[in-house]
Amino acid sequence: MDKLLIRGGNRLEGELRASGAKNSALKMFAAALLADGPVAISNVPHLRDITTMIELLGFLGVEVVINEKMDVEIHANTIKRFRAPYELVKTMRASFNVLGPMLAHYGQAEVSLPGGCAIGPRPVDQHLLGLEALGANIEMVEGYVNASVDGRLQGAHIIFDICTVGGTEHIMMTATLAEGQTVLENCAREPEIVDLADCLNAMGADVQGAGTDCITINGVESLSGCHHRVIADRVETGTYLIAAAATGGRVRIQNANPEHLEVLISKLREAGAKILIGDDWIELDMEGRRPKAVSLVTAPYPAFPTDLQAQIIALNCVAEGTSTIKETIFENRFMHVHEMNRMGAKIRLEGNNTTAIVEGVEKLTGAPVMANDLRASVSLVIAGLIAQGDTIVDRIYHIDRGYEQVEEKLQNLGADIKRLATS
Ligand code: UD1
């Protein structure tokens, strides 16, 4: 298993280009199963999760053509199988979202219950509730969800019990081929949902209200192919902004969307960063200063994203003052805390492990560390960048799931980081 070796202490300085959003692209790959013609997606990041999704489509018999720029063209009408196996779904929860599109288009689907990052139980009850409301017959058989429908799915009025990104996306795309109107309430409002709705509408769907808590879908009989460009990855962008701020550095990120990161930008300003923004770039300058501690609560968009919680804790480890970070989206999402404490951080968990109190220290010390979720792993890389001495981050296959060329991008910013490959 590959590891990353980081010699801490360098300020990050320079410019980089944000990659396309993994969490958008993955759902568009699932949505392509709704179309009769080829769906071309560009600005797709080159990541392990994307490869897993392409492998899954390949398993279904779907032809996927990729060029050297990672433009991906999906020909769903070549589909031969309607079963997504455990081996492919277990590593990535987003793959569960092929269930609804296959069902809506072909009337049948069998998909294993998902896996993904080890952050809490992460059930799919809201996905199933939505599909059943649209008229799906659902049976659970040996860890698989077997779904079928006689004729077309039917539009419905669905109120989600909780705010779920994947659930909103799954039911929104499935309803595009249902007969009649579907109204979804208590929807998540993440930018990736808006991006997916734009892609669906380019395929000929009629989806209104994405980005608000109420989405209306007027079902159509068929969807065509389209071309769609994925938005910038706000979590990747946010990660590099936090990393630069934590090291006292300066970074300009091109191809980013500052509108999607408003709350992070205001938190980083609170931490002492000077930030300039343009239409598609963000520039942060810490001018060598030590960050000030920032407290926050994670919550659904537009509030502070849970996917940047671990990274902001890394910054708070060496900040001036004490911060309180409350996690409200996932249980069990503080695994990085124990590893950071091994590097000399002073963090304690309270409130049944829902809140981290971080007392800023002058310095961290390098150590061998590992984490078993994507964002926790990258937060340990940030901790390594600000620590004195060497840090080895193990199990970085998690990072490869979500960060394109992480060590190259950091090296270009002046970090002393290298991959230790094991055969
Ligand atoms: C997506 C993102 C992930 C991000 C998360 C929250 C992708 C591929 N992943 O994950 O990076 O951290 O949004 O912003 O887009 N829940 C239920 N029942 C359900 C569905 C969810 O109880 O049927 C719970 C989950 O366990 C969790 C909360 O709802 O506690 C939010 O989950 P959800 O928004 O669905 O996250 P994902 O779509 O899995």
Boltz pocket constraint, residues with backbone or C-beta under 6 A from the ligand:
constraints:
  - pocket:
      binder: B
      contacts: [[A, 23], [A, 26], [A, 93], [A, 94], [A, 119], [A, 120], [A, 121], [A, 122], [A, 123], [A, 124], [A, 125], [A, 126], [A, 127], [A, 128], [A, 162], [A, 163], [A, 164], [A, 165], [A, 166], [A, 167], [A, 188], [A, 305], [A, 306], [A, 307], [A, 328], [A, 329], [A, 330], [A, 331]]
      max_distance: 6.0
